[in-house]
Amino acid sequence: MSGTDTLPAAGLLLVNLGTPDSPAPADVRRYLAEFLWDPRVVETPRWLWWPLLHGIILNTRPRRSAEAYARIWTETGSPLLLHTRRQAEALQARLGEQVKVVPAMRYGNPSIAAGLRELREAGCERILVLPLYPQYSATTTASTFDAVTEELRRWRRVPELRFIGQYHSEPGYIAALAASIREYQQENGTPEKLILSFHGIPQRYAEAGDPYPRQCERTARLLAEALGLEEGRWQLTYQSRMGREPWLQPYTSATLEALAREGVRHVQVLCPGFAADCLETLEEIAIENRDIFLAHGGERYGYIPCLNDRPDHVEALAAIARSHLGGWIHE
């Protein structure tokens, strides 16, 4: 067999949002500067946004965010990076030697540019990009596309490229979510209310045509149907609001406070839009929102972990990848 015969038929770039290199304020500031300067994330004219970002936000927010990161950081580093690497390793095992799987982050390290170069060095002339965002949004999925093409525009030889835009209603993804909930409830009981908390975006982004809220609603509805949940036993909410302008509602924190005040004593929260546990799930949902619910009269609060590298989740991702690799690999 010649050397070229052993090259992978295709490369798979597995992309998540990103993480600072450490919970130190300087590293968090560097990460936030990259993240918040992305015009897909903050659709404000650059001349107006630059002085706000560099004059105020990056002088105040990094220290607070660093404290939050420190609460969820592990001995092996960033939870998000750890889970994404494990997902990539598990996908590699399922897809086999025909496909080389490389993890990357939209912001921070390992970068998308570095991941693409690793695939090029491995001999991949065909690349499939799988952003780990089940629901499409310009703030996430399109931003990943921007970063991929920004790197490729510098290449002499551009590879064949395929890009997965969303998988919010894929049966394997829905089934894995449902299974994770059933397993959690077998050990922790059934709540009065199941909260399905998705990351929010500004309301004006949705009004401008971003399909994200419709896809979140579709995921939530399919998941409720898979679980056989009646109306009133579950609710869709949105978390992680930034700034003062209106974001998608209802807000997760406000909903949990209201439920506790209304006499609901037991809730469980799942974040279906996150493929891996990270700051927004481990600190915001599992800690901050738990405190809010309990402080206003709630008694039992359960956070259901993200799918991470669960075998059924990895198999769902592998099935999605295979469907887009058609003609590139031999089944």
Protein Blocks (a to p, Z undefined) as FASTA:
>chain_A
ZZklmpcfbdcddddfbdcfbfcfklmmmmmmmmmmpmklmccdfklmmmmmmmmmmmmm
mmmmmmmmmmmpcfkbpfklmmmmmmmmmmmmmnommbccddddfehcddfklmmmmmmm
nopabdcdddfbfbacfklmmmmmmmmmmmmmmpmbacdddddfbjflgfklmmmmmmmm
mmmmmmnopafbdcdddddddfklmmnopaklmmmmmmmmmmmmmnopaehiaccddehi
ecjbdcddddfklmmmmmmmnopabdcdddfkbmbdcfklmmmmmmmmmmmmmmnopabd
cddddfklafklmmmmmmmmmmmmgokacZZ
